[in-house]
Amino acid sequence: MKNLKLLLAGLVIGLLLGLWFGVNIGREKPIYSNPFADEVVKQKAKQTTSDAIQGTKKALRKSLDD
């Protein structure tokens, strides 16, 4: 009975780790990264940063032209 419990626990842990790694491999991400991380937040941060940089470039060009 003890061996059956160990086998079952090993299978469950292996299944969970396999799913975790498999999702990350399928999404072409690092294996140990969080597969449930929200990509929308990252994309919004990148877009906001890009917009700020573009605005700064425009302001600098305008001030240099004057």
Backbone torsions as a table, in degrees:
resi	resn	phi	psi	omega
1	MET	NA	-39.1	-179.6
2	LYS	-64.5	-39.6	179.3
3	ASN	-65.3	-36.7	179.3
4	LEU	-65.2	-41.3	178.0
5	LYS	-64.1	-42.6	178.5
6	LEU	-64.5	-41.6	178.7
7	LEU	-63.3	-44.7	179.5
8	LEU	-63.8	-43.1	178.7
9	ALA	-63.9	-41.0	178.4
10	GLY	-63.5	-40.6	178.0
11	LEU	-64.8	-42.7	-179.6
12	VAL	-64.5	-46.9	179.4
13	ILE	-63.2	-43.4	178.3
14	GLY	-62.6	-40.1	178.3
15	LEU	-63.4	-45.9	-179.8
16	LEU	-63.7	-45.1	178.8
17	LEU	-65.8	-39.5	178.5
18	GLY	-62.7	-40.8	177.2
19	LEU	-65.4	-43.0	179.8
20	TRP	-58.1	-52.2	-178.3
21	PHE	-67.8	-37.9	-178.8
22	GLY	-64.4	-40.0	178.1
23	VAL	-64.4	-43.1	179.8
24	ASN	-66.5	-39.3	177.7
25	ILE	-64.7	-42.0	179.5
26	GLY	-64.0	-31.2	179.4
27	ARG	-92.9	5.1	180.0
28	GLU	55.9	48.2	177.5
29	LYS	-115.8	166.3	173.8
30	PRO	-58.2	144.1	-172.9
31	ILE	-58.9	-40.9	-174.0
32	TYR	-89.2	4.7	179.4
33	SER	-74.4	165.6	-178.1
34	ASN	-77.9	115.2	-179.3
35	PRO	-73.1	-12.2	-179.2
36	PHE	-99.5	6.4	-179.4
37	ALA	-64.2	141.1	-177.9
38	ASP	-81.5	113.7	-179.1
39	GLU	-72.8	-23.9	-177.5
40	VAL	-62.5	-40.3	-179.6
41	VAL	-63.8	-42.3	179.2
42	LYS	-63.7	-43.2	-179.5
43	GLN	-65.0	-39.9	177.9
44	LYS	-63.7	-40.6	179.4
45	ALA	-64.5	-43.3	178.1
46	LYS	-62.4	-43.7	-178.5
47	GLN	-65.6	-42.8	179.2
48	THR	-62.4	-43.4	178.5
49	THR	-63.6	-43.5	179.1
50	SER	-62.1	-42.8	178.5
51	ASP	-63.5	-39.8	179.2
52	ALA	-64.9	-40.9	179.3
53	ILE	-65.4	-42.7	179.0
54	GLN	-62.8	-42.3	178.0
55	GLY	-63.0	-39.4	178.5
56	THR	-65.6	-42.1	178.1
57	LYS	-60.3	-45.0	-179.7
58	LYS	-62.8	-42.7	-179.6
59	ALA	-65.5	-40.0	178.6
60	LEU	-66.1	-44.7	179.1
61	ARG	-61.9	-41.3	-178.8
62	LYS	-66.5	-40.6	179.7
63	SER	-69.9	-32.1	178.7
64	LEU	-74.7	-31.5	178.9
65	ASP	-71.7	-27.8	-178.2
66	ASP	-76.8	NA	NA
